Amino acid sequence: MLPFKLIYSDDYYLPIGTHVFPAEKYQRIHKRLLETGVAEPQDFLAPEPASDRDILLVHTPDYVNKLKTGTLSAHEELQMEIPYSPELVRAFWLAAGGSILAADHALKDGIAFNIGGGFHHAFPDHGEGFCMIHDVAVAIRRMQRDDRVRHVMTVDCDVHQGNGTAAIFAGLRVPSGPLPSRSASTINNSTAAKVRNAHAGEVFTILLHQENNYPAWKPPSSIDVDLPDEIGDDDYLAWLDNALSSGLRQFEPELICYIAGADPYREDQLGGLALTIEGLKRRDELVFRVARARNIPVMVTYAGGYARRVEDTVTIHCNTVIAAKQVFSEAAAT
Ligand SMILES: [Zn+2]
């Protein structure tokens, strides 16, 4: 058995028809984890849908009402980039419930996964970029409301900037100096990323993403690392290490929400970075080792992944579970 829980439901499937988003990936990940013996059936827990009250911790009553009554405008549906249906609403409420349950178990066990979620382009009053409801923000607000945590850090490694996350947690901003240059000297100048840094309130947001990609408007987060096109494993990992070190010097979270997008992969159809499958696993290990060393619980969600071969996306997501199994088993053994 795994030393942590995987939150999953067959109903995570998004009924969006033929779409670049591989809505069946969740079922494939679940199947692969079982077939390869990475996980056993009892490692999985089924979520309940989030309550409307939970959703309203993040989203506006007007937006929630439109979703529940099917009254989005044509423009709003277009902006979401997935076709509206009542079934789709149910899938997003369930994903948010899954992230709440994952956060709950992360706080108990040190780490937990939602084998779904990570819908980081959803804003309080509208959906965008295949995201209707910001499940991670809902989970954070629910944990805060229940006095389980106060200070939370999001570490978003999807190739696309988490504009919804940045907007939701904008909070109080105090401009601060540039990042310490510990790893800057080790990073090739031709792959230099731009780093924007601002202090945040109770939720500190670290976003690593490709600069020349969706979304066009990138609202500032606590630390934004705007990566150049085609960056590879070593440079990416150096920037991630740098951002984590800097963030954890400024902020002491009681929970890290890791958004483990599979789309920094070099074969991704909607990404322009050049990470390998192995590099992405090293990325996951880095996040887990940093969190484990500091005893900070981690809640994992999956976000995007649009590899030409869906099987690659499934492999990258399954590797995140394998990375956690390795890191957290080692820790338990010492
Ligand atoms: Zn993405």
Residues whose N, C-alpha, C, O or C-beta is under 5 A from the ligand:
A	BS01	ZN	D158 V159 H160 G261 D263 G304
